[in-house]
């Protein structure tokens, strides 16, 4: 950023190959992103905070193959005050829970052997057999 010592932010940004808005942002706060304040937490109260561990997790443990939409409909039946705006939140929470606590996924390692991809080497000493080619002994190893 030596250009910003002699030029205005838009000119320095053009010379350094980035946008003028980035130059103004750097001028406003020259600290590295790792030195800035950490992002804040939740912006609103957790709508599933009271029911996830007590009601949803037992449902997921009892029926591991149950789809999140079915769990959502059951939660709306039990708690109509939750509202329909929590569907995506519920799907994300269920996906995160299943990644940690759900059943293990089957892992498949495909074994396709392409011709010429792998070669076999044999280091067996065959000198005592006396193999000859055209009358000359074959020195094979």
N, C-alpha and C positions, 0 to 999 in steps of 0.2 A: 504494500500500500504506500509506496514512496510517492505515487502520483498525487495523493491527497495533500502532501506538504506544499505543493506548488500550484495545483489546479483546483477548480471548484469541484464539488462532489459529482455533478453529472459528467464533467469532462474526465475526471479521474476514473469514474466507473466505466466510461466508454473505452479508455485506454487499458483498463484492467479486464475488460470483457465481461462485465456484469451490469445489471440494470441500475438505473439512477435511484430507484426506490431502495435497493439494497445499500447503495452508498449512503443515502440519508439515514437508513436504519443503523448502519455502522457508526456514523457520525454521532447519532443520538446516544448509542450505548456501545462503546468500543470493546466491552468484555467479550470473551469467548462464550459460546452457548453453554459449555460445561460449567462456567462460572456464574451463570445467571441463576435466579431463584428457581427452585423446583416447581413444576406445575402443580396447581392446586388440586385438591381431591375432588370428591363428588360435589356437583353443583346443586343437587336437590336431594332430599332424603330418599333412602333406598325403599322403593315401594314393596319389595319382596323381603325386606329384612326380618319381619316377624314370622313369615310363613315358609320361607325356603327350607331352613333346617328342620323345622318341626313337622311340616306337612308334605312338602315336595320331595325331599330326599327319601322319606319312607316309601313314597309312591314309586320313585325311580328304582329303589332297591327291590321292591316287590315285583315290579314288571319292568325289567331292563330294556325290553324292546319297544316300550311305549313312546310314541312320538310326542314332541313338545307341544304340538297343537292340542292333543288330547289332554295333556296336563293343564294347559292354559284354560281349556273349556271347563275342566273340573274345578280349577281355582276360581273361575268366574261364577260357577254354580255355588261354591261354598262361600265365596266372599264377593258379592256383587259390587261392593264399594271399590274394588281394585281398579276397575275400568279396563277398557280394551287397549289402552296405550302402553301396557306393560308386556305385550306379546313378544316383541323383539328382545327386550331385556330378559324375559324368562327364557327365550331360546338361547341367548348367549350364556346365561348362567348355567343352563342344563348342559350345553356343549362343554363348558369349562369343567363342570363337575364330572361329566362322563370321561373327559380326558384324563382326569386324575384318579377317580374312584370307580369308573365303569369297568365292564368286563374287558379282558385283553383282546386286542385285535389279532387276527391271524396274519402272520408274516409269511410272504411267499418270496423265495429267491428263485427266479426263473433260471433254468440251466439249459441254455441253448448253445450248442457247440457248432460254431461256424467252421467250415473246412478251411484249414490253413491258419486259423487264429491261434491255436495251441499246438505245440510240438512236443513229441515225446523223445526223451534221450535215454539211451541204454548204455551204461558204463560197465557191462559185464565183460570180463576178460575171456576171450575165445581163442587165444593163441594155441592152447593144447589140442584143439580139434584139428589143426593142420589144414585149414581151408585154403585152397589155392584158386587163383583166377589166371587162366592162361599159363599155368605152370609156375607162376610166382606166388609165394605165400602172401596171404592177405593179413596185413597188420591192422587188425580191427579192435577198437576199444570204444 
